[in-house]
Amino acid sequence: MINPTLPHYDVVVIGAGSIGAPAAFYLAQAGYRVLVLDSAPSVGQTSNKRAIGGIRATHSDPAKIRLSLRSIEIFSTWKERYGDDIEWSEGGYVFVARGEREEKTLKNLLVTQKSFGLNIDWLDQKQLLQVVPDLNPAEVVGGTFSPEDGNASPLLAVHAFYTHAIEYGAEFKFNERVQEIIVRSGKVVGVKTNRGEYGTDVVVNAAGAYASEMAQLAGLNVPVRPDSHEAAITEAVAPFLKPMIVDIQPGPGSANYYFYQHLTGQIIFCITPSPNIWGFDTEETSSFLPMVAQRMVDLMPRLKNIRVRRTWRGLYPMTPDGAPIIGYAKEVEGYLYAVGMCGQGFMLGPGVGELVTRIVSGQLHDTDSEILEILSPYRQFAGQELLK
């Protein structure tokens, strides 16, 4: 048995980022004694602060659609309910089709997306240019538009979850690296860090790109690998663009790219590398801007004179099929995965945080069984989520 004099928590969450902070908030709100451990000096200091802030429910996977719909509901009403300005903006998402291949892909996805009640439609070229007049008509044949998607500030949002989690009694310990998951008779009983030991009944792995490392501490394997993605922000200019624009046509070195104008006027953009850039490298490269800038200017010529102010690189915790891994480990009782968000942890975070709380409490909703089956740690990992 772990030392009975050590502090004991109902739940220990590993990671104070896009998943860990919302999970702590909802667990504490539900009355659990929660401890969050993070090796960084403060909340949201790894992948969260490198996210560009997009929030959408327009996925191809039913589980991610349900979780994101709930997240949008939470983000869009947060200021009204809790008073924090997290810079929520309902600008929508536009997935552009440059040719027949993209048009077919997007139209086929509409069947699944509409079956879950998403407000999304196909727009022909003329209709699309009414929504985004600055698109180059020579580059697009149409696209899908989901007006209820949007964006918010990852740093402001994660800090809001953090502060309100503390109000409900959650404890956060920073600069603490988890060194051991203490398991007795196949059951989690505690966590050891570089600074101390803590008893617990449940460990939630919300460690993002470091999820595999945290699983191995409990003798477990989880198929999550970090993939480096690069992003940038421009100078601020007068508002002219409302939706996030996503170009799914592959190009040299990339599978897709996407950009939007923030409330404060800057254009924020990111690219999905192809092939994947596996590993923990977060140093910016000289190849990113030349690769993405020409494609963006071809699609929207108005962007050509806007100056880029900063670039950065973050880690996407990827799974083999592009979908998260959520659920208890069978091998170690009390070990709960909330990992593998594939770069969508910010948009999924509030929905996942609530789901984690329902899993811990055993009070699942009617739709949770379907979500947990799709996102099970023990699924076959076949196929690919098409809009990851």
N, C-alpha and C positions, 0 to 999 in steps of 0.2 A: 504494500500500500504506500501511496505517497504520504509524506509527512503531514499529519492532520493539523499541525500548527500553521501550515502555509496558507496564504489567502486562497479562497476558493471562489470560482466564478461558474455561473451556469453555462456560459458560452465564452470561449476565447476565439476571437476573429484575428486571423493573420492577414494583415494588409489594411492600410487606412486610405484606400483610394476609391475609385469609381464604384466598386462593389462593396468593399469593406465598410465604408462610412455609411451608406444607406442601410446596409444590413445591421450595423450597430444601432442606428437610429430606430429602426422598426423593432428590433429585439428589445431594446431598452424601453421603448414605448409600450411594448407588450408585458413589461414587468420583469424581464430577465436581468440578472446581474451579468454585465457584459464587460469584457476586457478586450481592447484592440491593441495589437502589437505591430509595430512597424520599425524597420531598420533606418528609415529616413528621419530627418529632424522634425518634420511636421506633416500635417495631413496633405494627401494628394501630390506628393513630390516625385512620383515616378511617371507612370504612363498617363495619369490623369492630367497633369499640367502640360503634357504634350499633345493632348487631344484638341481637335479644332472646333468641337462643340456641336456638330450636327446631330439631330435627333429625328429619327423617322421610324414609321411602322411599316414602310413599304419593303418588306422582305419577301422571300419566297418560301420561308419555313414557317409553318403554323405556330410553333412554340415562340419564335422570336417575334412574330406579329402580335401575339397576345401580350407578351411581356412588354413590348415597345408601346402598344396602345395604352397600357396602364402607366408606363413611364411618362408618356406625353400628357396624360391626364394630371399626373403629379407635378411635372415641371410647369405646365401651363397655369396651374392654380396655386403654385407655391407661394408667391408673393401675397396673394389674397389670404391664404390660410395661415402663413407663418411670418409674414412681414419682410422677408428678405428679397431684395432685388437680385435675381440671378441672371438678369439680362435675357429672359425668355423672349423670343421673337417668333411668331407664327408666319414664317415666310414661305413655307412649302418646299417641296423637292421637285426638280425636273430631271428626269432621265432622258437624255436626247438620243435619238436614233439618227445615225449618219447614213444608213443604208438599209437594205432589205433584211440583213442578218439581225441587226439590232432591233428593227421594227418587229420582226417575228418573235424574238425573245421577249420583248416587253409586252407585246399583245398576249402572248401565251401566259405570262405571269399574271396578267389582269384577272384571269379566271380564278386563280387561288386567292389573290388579294381581295377581290370583290366578294368572294364567298365568306370572308371574315369581316365584312362590313367596312372595308377601307374606302375612304373617300378619294378615289383615284380614277382617272380616265385617260384614254388615249386622245391626244390632240394632233390634228394634222398640221402641216407646216404653217398655214395661215393662222390657225388658232394658237399655235405655240408662240408665234411671233407677237401675238397680242399680249401674251403673258410675259414674255421676255423679248422686247423689241430689239435688243442689241445683239441677238444671235445672228450669225452670218447665214442668210437663207441658202447660200450655195453649199453649206456644210451640213444641213439638217433636212430630214424628210418629215420629221414629227417627233413626238415623244410623249411620255406619261407625265402627268402633273398631279401631285397630292398636296392640296393647299393646307392641310391641317398639320403637316410635319413642320419642323422648325429648327431652332438652335438656341443655345444658352451658353453661359460661361462655365466651363468645367471647374475652374478654380473657385468661383463664387458659389457654385452649387455644392461642391464637395465640402466647402467650409460651412455652408448652411447645415448640411446633414451632420457635420461634426459638432457644431455648437449646440444644436438641438438634441443630439444624442447625449451630450454631457448634461444638458438640462434634465434629461430623463434618468440620469445616473450612470451612464456608460463611462468607463475609464479608458483613457488612451495613454499608452506608454511608447514614446518615440526613442529613436536611437537604441532600440532593443532588437537584436537579431535572434530569431528563433534557432536554437541549436539542437533541440531534441523534442519529439513528441513522446511523452511518457505513456507507454501502453502496458497494462497488466491484464493477463488472462484474456487477451484479444479485445480489450476495451480501453479507450482513451481515459486517462485519469489525470493528466497534467501536461504542462508545457514548460520546458527549460529554455531560458535565454542566456545571453552573455551577462545579464544582470540579476537573474533570479529564477525562481520556480513558482509556478502557479497551478493550483489544482483546478480541474474543470471536468464537466461531463461531456461537453461537445467542443470540438475544434472545427471552425469553418475556415477552409483554405480559400482565401480571396486574394492570393498573392500575385495575381496577374502573370507577368512574364516569368516569375519565379515559382510558379505553381508546381512544376515538376520537382524542383528541389525540395519544396515543403512536403510534397507527398512522400518522397524518398525517406524523409526523417521518420515517417511512420511505417516504413517498409513497404510502401505502395508505389505503383507506377501509374502515371496519368499522361496521356499523349498530348502534351502541350509544349510547343516550341516557339521561342520568340523570333519574330520576323521584323526586320528594320524597315520603317517607312519614314519618308521625309516630307516636311511641310514648310510653309512660308507664310509671311504676312507682309502686306504692302503698307505704304503711307495711307492716311485717311483721305478720302475724297467724298464729294457730295453724293448722297444716296441715289442710286440708279438701278440696283439689282435686289430683288426680294428673295427669290428662291435659291436654294442650293442647286447648282448645276452639276450633273454627273454625266460624264462621257464614258460609256462602257466599251467603246471601240478600242481594241488593243493597239498599241504602238510600240516602236522600238524601246525595249527595256521596261515596258509598263503594261499592266492589264487594263487600267482605267485611271482616271483622275477626276477631281471634283473641287469645286470652289464656291464661295458665297461671299456676300458683303455683310460684315458685322454691323450691329447697331451703331457703332462708333465710326463707321465709314471705311475701315480697312477691308481689303480683299484677303481672305484666308484660303489657302489651297493646299492640296495634298495629292500624292500619287501612290498607286499600288504597284510595287515593282514586280516585274516578271522577267526571269524567274525570281522566286523568293530569295531574300537576303537573310539567311538564318544566322542567329547569334545575338549577342548583347551589345553590339556596336551602336553607340548613339552619337558618334561624331558626324557632323555634316559633310556632304560630299560636294565636289565641283561639278558633278554630272547632273545633279537634280534640276537646277534651274534651266539649263539649255534643253533638257529633255522635255520639261513640262511647259515652258514658256511659249514656245512656238505653237504647240497644240492649242493652248488656251487662246492665244491671239488669233489663230486661224478660226476658231469657233466663235470668238467674240472680239472683233478687231478693236473695240473701244478700250480694251485693256492695255494696249501696246505702250501707252505713255505713262502708265502708273508705275512708280518706283517701288521695288521690293526693299523692305527694311531689315528683315531678319529671316533666317532659315533655321530649322531644327530637325532633329530626328528622334523618333520614339519607337517603342517596341509593341508589336501586335502579338498577343499570346494566341497562337494558331492551333487549331485542332485538325485532324485529317479530313474532316468533312465540312469545316467552316461553321460549325454550330457549337455553342457552349456545352460544358459538362457540368451538370447540376444533379446532386443526389448523394446519399450516404454511400460510403464504401462498405462492401459486404465483408471484407477481410478484417476490418478494424471497427468495432462498434463505437459510434459517436464521432466518426471522422466524416465531415460533410464537405463535398466539393462545390465550389461556386467559381469555376475557372473556365479558361478557354473562350473568352468573349470575342476573340478575333478582331480586336480593334474597335469593338462596339460596346465596350464596357460602360462608357458614359451614358449612352442612350438606353442601355438595358438596365443600368444600375438600380434605379428605384423599383422597377418591377421585380428584379431579381432579389433585392433586399426584402421586399414583402414576402416573396416566395420562400426564401430561406427561413423567415420567421414562422411561416405556416408549416414548413417541414419540421422545424424544431418543436413546435407546439403540437404537431400531429393534427392540426385543424385545417386540412386541405380543402380547397374549393373544388367544385365539380369539374372544372377544366384543368386542374393541376395534374391529374393523372395522365392526361394526354401530353402535357408539357414535359412531365418528368420521364415519360416513356421515350419521347423523342430525344431528350437531352441526357438520357441515362449514361453513366460512366461505362455501362456494359453493353451498349449498342454495337452494331456492326461497323459503324463509321463508313458506310457506303455512300457514294454520291457526293455532291457538292451543293452547298447553299449558293444559289445563283447570284444574289446581290450582296455578297459578303464584303 
